[in-house]
Amino acid sequence: MLAGKFVMFLVVSYPASDIKGFINSPTKIGLFLLLVFLSWKIGSKVNASLQENHKEDEKHYNDLLE
């Protein structure tokens, strides 16, 4: 969760630091969009892995109760 907050902070602060330069530079816009996309994909994979582990732990716990 902390990493997600850090990414959100970067998403807001980086373009806001030089808004005119950011808008006028397609390279900056492309790199920024790439960073956002990669962080989204990585976050999705981490979330799926955590959910899978949670389901396995829950199944193991239910098996112990039976």
C-alpha positions as CSV (number, residue, x, y, z in Angstrom):
1,M,0.0,0.0,0.0
2,L,2.9,2.3,0.8
3,A,4.3,1.8,-2.7
4,G,0.9,2.7,-4.2
5,K,0.8,5.9,-2.3
6,F,4.4,6.7,-3.4
7,V,3.3,6.2,-7.1
8,M,0.3,8.4,-6.6
9,F,2.5,11.1,-5.1
10,L,4.8,10.9,-8.1
11,V,1.9,11.0,-10.6
12,V,0.7,14.3,-9.1
13,S,4.0,16.0,-8.3
14,Y,6.1,15.2,-11.4
15,P,3.8,16.9,-14.0
16,A,2.9,19.7,-11.7
17,S,6.6,20.7,-11.1
18,D,6.9,22.1,-14.7
19,I,3.4,21.9,-16.3
20,K,4.4,23.9,-19.4
21,G,7.5,21.9,-20.1
22,F,5.6,18.7,-19.5
23,I,2.8,19.6,-21.9
24,N,5.3,20.8,-24.6
25,S,7.5,17.7,-24.5
26,P,6.0,14.5,-26.0
27,T,8.9,12.5,-24.7
28,K,8.1,13.4,-21.1
29,I,4.4,12.6,-21.6
30,G,5.3,9.2,-23.2
31,L,7.7,8.3,-20.4
32,F,5.2,9.3,-17.8
33,L,2.5,7.2,-19.4
34,L,4.9,4.3,-19.6
35,L,5.7,4.6,-15.9
36,V,2.0,4.8,-14.9
37,F,1.3,1.7,-17.1
38,L,4.2,-0.3,-15.7
39,S,3.3,0.5,-12.1
40,W,-0.3,-0.5,-12.8
41,K,0.7,-3.8,-14.4
42,I,3.1,-4.6,-11.5
43,G,0.5,-3.7,-9.0
44,S,-2.0,-5.9,-10.7
45,K,0.4,-8.9,-10.6
46,V,1.2,-8.3,-7.0
47,N,-2.4,-8.0,-6.1
48,A,-3.3,-11.3,-7.9
49,S,-0.4,-13.1,-6.2
50,L,-1.6,-11.8,-2.8
51,Q,-5.2,-12.9,-3.5
52,E,-4.0,-16.4,-4.6
53,N,-1.9,-16.8,-1.4
54,H,-4.9,-15.7,0.7
55,K,-7.2,-18.2,-1.0
56,E,-4.6,-21.0,-0.4
57,D,-4.2,-20.0,3.2
58,E,-8.0,-19.9,3.7
59,K,-8.4,-23.3,2.1
60,H,-5.6,-24.7,4.4
61,Y,-7.3,-23.2,7.4
62,N,-10.7,-24.6,6.5
63,D,-9.1,-28.1,6.0
64,L,-7.6,-27.9,9.5
65,L,-11.1,-27.1,10.9
66,E,-12.7,-30.2,9.3
